[in-house]
Amino acid sequence: MGKKTEELPRLSVESSMKEFVSGFEGPEKSPLRSAGDLGDALNAKVAEILTKAAERCVANGRSTVRPCDL
């Protein structure tokens, strides 16, 4: 039913993710940095959330995924 991780399209914009994370201060009052594999992990998590939302949508007899499915 769902897609395998290697088949997933890029569901998040890595530059935006890095910019968002850098907006937080670390323990030394410097911006937080993003690990190289954080973008892949975020993409997998977004795919997981959307898969569950799509399954809930179908289970409720709809063909439109809504915010309430999240």
C-alpha positions as CSV (number, residue, x, y, z in Angstrom):
1,M,0.0,0.0,0.0
2,G,2.7,2.5,1.0
3,K,5.9,3.4,-0.7
4,K,9.3,2.1,0.2
5,T,11.7,4.7,1.6
6,E,14.0,4.6,-1.4
7,E,11.0,5.3,-3.7
8,L,9.9,8.4,-1.7
9,P,9.9,11.8,-3.4
10,R,11.5,14.7,-1.5
11,L,8.6,15.9,0.7
12,S,10.5,18.6,2.6
13,V,12.8,21.3,1.6
14,E,16.2,20.7,3.2
15,S,17.3,24.4,3.1
16,S,14.1,25.5,4.8
17,M,14.6,22.8,7.5
18,K,18.2,23.9,8.1
19,E,17.1,27.5,8.3
20,F,14.4,26.7,10.8
21,V,16.7,24.7,13.0
22,S,19.4,27.4,13.0
23,G,16.8,29.8,14.5
24,F,17.2,28.0,17.8
25,E,20.2,28.7,20.2
26,G,22.4,25.9,21.4
27,P,23.9,25.6,24.9
28,E,26.7,28.0,23.9
29,K,24.3,30.7,22.6
30,S,25.2,29.7,19.0
31,P,22.7,28.6,16.3
32,L,21.9,24.9,16.2
33,R,23.2,22.9,13.2
34,S,21.6,20.1,11.3
35,A,23.1,16.7,10.9
36,G,23.7,15.6,7.3
37,D,21.0,12.9,7.5
38,L,18.4,15.0,9.3
39,G,16.7,15.8,5.9
40,D,16.3,12.1,5.1
41,A,14.9,11.4,8.6
42,L,12.5,14.3,8.3
43,N,11.4,13.1,4.8
44,A,10.7,9.6,6.2
45,K,8.7,11.0,9.1
46,V,6.6,13.2,6.8
47,A,5.9,10.2,4.6
48,E,4.9,8.1,7.6
49,I,2.5,10.9,8.7
50,L,1.0,11.2,5.2
51,T,0.6,7.5,4.8
52,K,-1.3,7.2,8.1
53,A,-3.5,10.2,7.0
54,A,-4.2,8.6,3.7
55,E,-5.2,5.3,5.4
56,R,-7.5,7.2,7.8
57,C,-9.1,9.0,4.9
58,V,-9.8,5.8,3.0
59,A,-11.1,4.1,6.2
60,N,-13.6,7.0,6.5
61,G,-14.8,6.5,3.0
62,R,-13.4,9.7,1.6
63,S,-11.1,10.5,-1.3
64,T,-9.7,13.7,0.0
65,V,-7.1,13.8,2.8
66,R,-8.0,16.5,5.3
67,P,-6.1,18.2,8.1
68,C,-8.1,16.1,10.6
69,D,-6.6,13.0,9.1
70,L,-3.2,14.1,10.5
